[in-house]
Amino acid sequence: MEELSELLLQRRRKVDALWEAGVNPYPNDYKPLHTSADVVAAYGNTEQFDASGEQYSVAGRILARRSFGKAAFIQLQDRKGRIQVYVKKDEVGPEAFEAFESFDIGDIVGVEGFPFRTKTGELSLHAKQIRLLVKSLHPLPEKFHGLTDLETRYRQRYVDLIVNPESRDVFIKRSRIVNLIRGFMAGRDFLEVETPMMQPIPGGATARPFITHHNALDMQLFLRIAPELYLKRLVVGGLERVFEINRNFRNEGISVRHNPEFTMMEFYQAYATYEDLMDFTEELFCHVAREILGTLDFTCQGNEISFKRPWKRLTVREAILEYGDIDARQLDDRDLALAYARGLGLDIPQDMGYGKLVMEIFDEVVEHKLIQPTFITAYPTEVSPLSRKNDHNPDIVDRFELIIGGREIANAFSELNDPVDQKERFLSQVAEKNKGDEEAHYMDEDYVRALEYGMPPTAGEGIGIDRLVMLLTDSASIRDVILFPQLRKEMK
């Protein structure tokens, strides 16, 4: 800490010296005309250079430096990448070179020069002019090792993005993935909309909400746990294909798969079923993978994954029988299934409903084993309060979850549009909440009223954007794909 404090003091002294010499260490009059990528695009694959010495004007941060008396090489990083710059005293002039010698790793500079190749063949810029644009007061992590401490990387994402190209690449890909999804949806006549993030009644998922208060209205509000009920109101209103790339908030635990605020894409299509959305989802994911990775076969966390169609489809029951050490007779008998679950070490109360019991078993013995894309269907009605009951078996609903790499990536169902059935299920959820289930649904009378006006047969789906990005960037934790994940308070 003493060494770091001395470095900080040294840099502050340099800033003071610049001000005293009449030099602004933070000017705002330099306009770069090019990026590092422009130089690479023009000369990256050639040994021939323009005899007239075409000039390039770039700006970026100094990441490395090698000095040789009256000359030096620096590595410059801008938004498009990195390029080496050669600075020679005879070229830039004695005064500019003297100033350059006081530049530190982390400073932001502007450079004008012409491209050439060094004796080792590296494409570089030969500086004709160089000037300081921003004096960095805080030293970057040592040399080329980058920032490896995960806690510091997440907390100081700005430093992580400076020194770790892999991290920058993840977030560039994330932006591309979102844009590709938007384009895909728009190309299929879906309308992008925005719905409230503060809601008087939280709905659309089983989750514990964050609670806030609006002073002017003197009312309690909740940060949304899902946009579902508002999007379906829009379908009632005649917007038959809608989607929203939305931020959700759930007051729950934090893990490598969970962050209290996260991004989803939810969409609803009138006159479609959950089976239609399985095909739609395959098309969407394959489109994004081809554009981002150039292939449908890739590796994620050591697992070889293929998006080649068709994807596997199993019911909840079929999946448990295939992946769990249990037979149909045990699974279909509640008492035997309860004994099996407790034998797995699950803490199952005696009065837990059969549908919830089955899902506890599924989560324990199946989900983590589903590496290849798999649609799981026929969920118990008990755990699906917003889904349409199956016409042939009212104990299950027309729903699927998509699991890839052992993680739920998407959740979809044919929507419940019977207002009487919906109200009964809300009342059942309220009873569960009164028993202490903090994740159970609230009663939403206005949503029931909306259904009473008539919602066309509709299918809807939510896709976890963060988890999809994790999958396509081979990231181990959700914190690796969220620029500023939620962390504990920093200890001083």
Disulfide bonds with the S-S distance in Angstrom:
none
